[in-house]
Amino acid sequence: MQKIIQSTTRPYLLHAGLATGTYCSTMARTTAVVLASRPDGAPVLANFRLEERPVPHLHEGQALLRTIYLSLDPYMRGRMDAGRSYAKPVEIGEVMEGGTVCQVVESASPLVKAGDFVLAHSGWQTHAVVDARQLRRIDPNRAPISTALGILGMPAFAAYVGLTEIGRPRAGETVVVAAAAGPVGSVVGQIARLRGARTVGIAGGPKKTAWLTELGFDAAIDHRSTTFADDLGAAVPHGVDVYFENVGGAVWQAVFEHLNDFARVPVCGLIAQYNQTGPSAGPDRLPLLMKAINTKRLLVQGFTQRDFVASHYDRFQTDVSTWLADGLLKYREDFVDGIDNAAGAFLGLLQGQNFGKLIVRVADDPTRTVPVPPRA
Ligand SMILES: NC(=O)c1ccc[n+]([C@@H]2O[C@H](COP(=O)([O-])OP(=O)(O)OC[C@H]3O[C@@H](n4cnc5c(N)ncnc54)[C@H](OP(=O)(O)O)[C@@H]3O)[C@@H](O)[C@H]2O)c1
């Protein structure tokens, strides 16, 4: 990854006389990871560039934020491409998009005050000026503030709405989830279990499958094993009623064989296909899929959690907080230190190197009383 230091002569000043505060010049800059070029297939470090740039002036209604934690998520791979998706791509030279937990350094809005901890979408950078209306305040006394990016945040919310609104598991049914050791999959399995379903998690490698067993999954299958297809068949003797799709590719092909009549397939993500540049090799399996949808009366529904925020977010917060407090939900965070390590960690995420919710610790967390655990 290339590193560029841009010079600036602008001191950091609150604009338009909104406040009298003036920052020393070190506060005038943010270190940001920008998109340097679009990937051709799998992204590489050269697609990113570390830049030091001036922080914009603070206008009325805005807040200056200091990033503490940056979330790294699979959807960011899609933002690196120019093609149409449900969100607009990051342009070349723009700061990479991403959810963050920040502390307010200065506010020109009545909505937040200096010192507050907030959930933001301020991207891969150390400081940012944002519209305060886009911020959600985080109560550091409720849970560790990093959890706003994982178990109390976007990935767990995707799990919650995808499973309860589309998957709709009933007691005794078999629920299979892919990328099961991640922040989406681990929550899917645990909520399905709370609903009385039999749960089967698919993950890469023995450490991850062992953790799924600790979480209470009824079976945990390693998709990297040469016996994967047989292991899966043995784990679902009565077929699959809900397949929570996070992966696509070979995992989907294997699970597809076992779908029962009236099975539901919430299509949350397709990470195995995110680096694909052209059509898949091999025979066209679309007619087979359409036939199965027709004859087995399958429900296959894509979704993005954003569609459910207005209707379900508050209920999600209440339910998940309660389950956490009652010890019914467990989660795992995987911390990487430093904004300059964000790009490398993101490339690792696409290859399954993360174990739990992948978070970059950009700056010290003043609320944390125990040190972050070392990487597994
Ligand atoms: N629809 C929505 O609103 C929404 C919201 C959040 C996330 N998502 C999607 O949900 C999925 C999971 O997200 P997450 O944040 O929980 O990610 P995650 O599990 O932390 O990370 C992705 C995991 O996918 C697995 N993986 C990568 N390539 C694979 C392949 N070729 N075959 C099988 N598994 C592969 C790896 O785990 P293993 O080592 O276990 O293989 C990797 O750790 C992603 O597809 C993401 O795009 C969708």
The ligand as a MOL file (V3000), in Angstrom:
LIG
                    3D

  0  0  0     0  0            999 V3000
M  V30 BEGIN CTAB
M  V30 COUNTS 48 52 0 0 0
M  V30 BEGIN ATOM
M  V30 1 N -27.5640 -8.5180 3.5400 0
M  V30 2 C -27.0510 -7.7660 4.5010 0
M  V30 3 O -27.6440 -6.7880 4.9290 0
M  V30 4 C -25.7110 -8.1610 5.0820 0
M  V30 5 C -25.2180 -7.5320 6.2430 0
M  V30 6 C -24.0040 -7.9950 6.7790 0
M  V30 7 C -23.3090 -9.0300 6.1450 0
M  V30 8 N -23.8170 -9.5690 5.0020 0 CHG=1
M  V30 9 C -23.1450 -10.6980 4.3430 0
M  V30 10 O -23.1390 -11.7590 5.2760 0
M  V30 11 C -22.0160 -12.5940 5.0280 0
M  V30 12 C -21.2390 -12.8010 6.3370 0
M  V30 13 O -20.7760 -11.5520 6.8000 0
M  V30 14 P -19.9130 -11.4450 8.1280 0
M  V30 15 O -19.7550 -10.0060 8.4200 0
M  V30 16 O -20.4810 -12.3480 9.1740 0 CHG=-1
M  V30 17 O -18.5120 -11.9970 7.6180 0
M  V30 18 P -17.4390 -12.9230 8.3460 0
M  V30 19 O -18.0580 -14.2270 8.6290 0
M  V30 20 O -16.7730 -12.2090 9.4500 0
M  V30 21 O -16.3270 -13.0410 7.2250 0
M  V30 22 C -16.5650 -13.6720 6.0710 0
M  V30 23 C -16.2880 -15.1700 6.2080 0
M  V30 24 O -16.7360 -15.8030 5.0300 0
M  V30 25 C -16.0570 -17.0180 4.9010 0
M  V30 26 N -15.6550 -17.1930 3.5160 0
M  V30 27 C -14.8900 -16.3870 2.7740 0
M  V30 28 N -14.7380 -16.9000 1.5410 0
M  V30 29 C -15.4100 -18.0770 1.5300 0
M  V30 30 C -15.6310 -19.0720 0.5540 0
M  V30 31 N -15.1210 -18.9790 -0.6750 0
M  V30 32 N -16.3990 -20.1340 0.8770 0
M  V30 33 C -16.9160 -20.2490 2.1170 0
M  V30 34 N -16.7480 -19.3380 3.0870 0
M  V30 35 C -15.9950 -18.2600 2.7900 0
M  V30 36 C -14.8300 -16.9460 5.8150 0
M  V30 37 O -15.0810 -17.7600 6.9310 0
M  V30 38 P -14.6250 -19.3120 6.9970 0
M  V30 39 O -13.2000 -19.3120 7.4400 0
M  V30 40 O -15.5570 -19.8770 7.9680 0
M  V30 41 O -14.7640 -19.8640 5.6200 0
M  V30 42 C -14.8180 -15.5060 6.2750 0
M  V30 43 O -14.2960 -15.3770 7.5800 0
M  V30 44 C -21.2170 -11.9210 3.9230 0
M  V30 45 O -21.5680 -12.5070 2.7020 0
M  V30 46 C -21.7010 -10.4830 3.9560 0
M  V30 47 O -21.5600 -9.8490 2.7230 0
M  V30 48 C -24.9820 -9.1540 4.4590 0
M  V30 END ATOM
M  V30 BEGIN BOND
M  V30 1 1 1 2
M  V30 2 2 2 3
M  V30 3 1 2 4
M  V30 4 1 4 5
M  V30 5 2 4 48
M  V30 6 2 5 6
M  V30 7 1 6 7
M  V30 8 2 7 8
M  V30 9 1 8 9
M  V30 10 1 8 48
M  V30 11 1 9 10
M  V30 12 1 9 46
M  V30 13 1 10 11
M  V30 14 1 11 12
M  V30 15 1 11 44
M  V30 16 1 12 13
M  V30 17 1 13 14
M  V30 18 2 14 15
M  V30 19 1 14 16
M  V30 20 1 14 17
M  V30 21 1 17 18
M  V30 22 2 18 19
M  V30 23 1 18 20
M  V30 24 1 18 21
M  V30 25 1 21 22
M  V30 26 1 22 23
M  V30 27 1 23 24
M  V30 28 1 23 42
M  V30 29 1 24 25
M  V30 30 1 25 26
M  V30 31 1 25 36
M  V30 32 1 26 27
M  V30 33 1 26 35
M  V30 34 2 27 28
M  V30 35 1 28 29
M  V30 36 1 29 30
M  V30 37 2 29 35
M  V30 38 1 30 31
M  V30 39 2 30 32
M  V30 40 1 32 33
M  V30 41 2 33 34
M  V30 42 1 34 35
M  V30 43 1 36 37
M  V30 44 1 36 42
M  V30 45 1 37 38
M  V30 46 2 38 39
M  V30 47 1 38 40
M  V30 48 1 38 41
M  V30 49 1 42 43
M  V30 50 1 44 45
M  V30 51 1 44 46
M  V30 52 1 46 47
M  V30 END BOND
M  V30 END CTAB
M  END
